[in-house]
Structures are given as structure tokens and as C-alpha cells.
Amino acid sequence: MAVPRDVREFIDAYPGIKDDLKATENLGFYSNTVRCRPDQKTIDEIHEQWLGDYRKLEYKHGYIQWLFPIREYGMNAESQPLQPHEIKAMKTDPEIIRRIIRSYELILDFYGMRLISQETGLLGRSLPPRDFVARYNNLVMSPHNYLRISRILKCLSEMGLERLNAGFLLHVLNEQGEFGELSAPRLKDSMDRWWINCLRNSDERSWIGEIIRKVREEDIVFTRADYEKALLSRKQNGTFEYDAGS
């Protein structure tokens, strides 16, 4: 499929966009010194107060631009696009990276998932008392979350956490192929056109894209074992050497 324009700009690192050194609100927010607007919460307050508040996470829309800033304008006019100088500062601050991962865990919980390994990006379903079935159903029935996921994956890439993207994509593919979950046509379309392309590493983008094609076109079942082996191979060897379906 043709790569959408916004994703192509992301892959190419937004050529032509200049760094606005006066724009620092994303860095301030993740430093816990600036409150997001319009919700007027610090990042630590959101993490502490919003985890599991699914109604708020579903129907509020301004927070997503703050939790997952990217170098594009969003629907919240009170947020700022992420700046290159902010990326440099945020990527090298362990506390900010910890907060970004915590934001990812918050939104994963909203989607019925949990982060098992920060090193590999391995995901699993939410555990009781969380109801992953209800959360999966909500994700399938709420397509505006598909745009959010594109933003989340772009943000993780910008912050040097692209390994988490592969963990997310291959988890969803496993759920689709082995268990028939998360298989709505619009979700699959978003995955195949947008999400898979939110990887700047061309080799990994190609490998995952080929696995998706096999599942879609050749009835290959991408099992949980395949998923875990692929991520382990990436961690140990730097590549997805495991060939699912062989």
C-alpha cells in the first residue's frame, strides 16, 4: 500500500521543518513543571489519577498530544509540536524516558494490554481485575483511537524507544492471527497503512510488513511463540532473524 503523506514525512524526519528554540512546553511537561492544557494536569498527576479511568481516556482528547508529542500539529490547539531540541533533551533524561514509558503503560492498559518487557517491547493482555475483552472491544469500536496509536508509535520512535513499536505491532498481529481478536477491517487498514510505517528502521519495517502480508494473504498463523522468538532474536542479534511460518 502507498505510504500516507504524514507517515512519509515522519520516516524522512520531517525535512524542511525548522527547530523553534523558544518552544519548550513538551520538555517542561515531561519535566513535571508545566501543566497540560486544557486539563491543567502535570504528567505525574495524569499517571497517578487517570490510570484505569477509561471513560476519561476515551472521551477527553486534548491529553494525547501532551502524553505523546510529535513534530506535527494535532487537534489540540493548546499543545505544541515537538521540537528537535526538545527531543535531544528528553531522550537523554532517564526520568523523562521513565515517564514516557509510564505514559505508554497507561494507554496500553486502556487498550487491554500490558508491557511485560521494556527491553524487548513484549506485550501481553491485561490481567484480572482488568477486563481485556471489554478493552479490546472498545478499541475495535472506537476508530479515533487508531489515529492516537499512530501518534503514540511516532512519539516512541522519536524518543529512541522504537523497540516498543515492534512489540506493539507484533502483539496485535498475534492476537489477529492466532485468536481472531482486534480484527476489525478499519483497525487492520490502519495497521497496514499507518502503524507499520511508524518505524524508521527500514529493515524492521520491511520484516514486519512481510509477516503481516503472510498473515493476511497466505493464512500464516503468527503464534505467541513466533512473537516471543522474534523479539528475543531482535534483542540478542539486532535483527528479526526468526522466520515465522517456515
ABEGO torsion letter per residue (X at the ends): XBBBAAAAAAAAGGBGBBBBAABAAAAAAAAGABBBOAAGBBAAAAAAAABGBAAAAAABAAAAAAABBBABBBABAABBBBBAAAAAAAAABAAAAAAAAAAAAAAAAAAGBBBABAAAGBBBBBBOABBAAAAAAAAAABAAAAAAAAAAAAAAAAAGAAAAAAAAAAAAAAAAAAAGBGABAAAAAAAAAAAAAABABAAAAAAAAAAAAAAAAAGBBBBAAAAAAAAAAAAAAGBBABBBGX
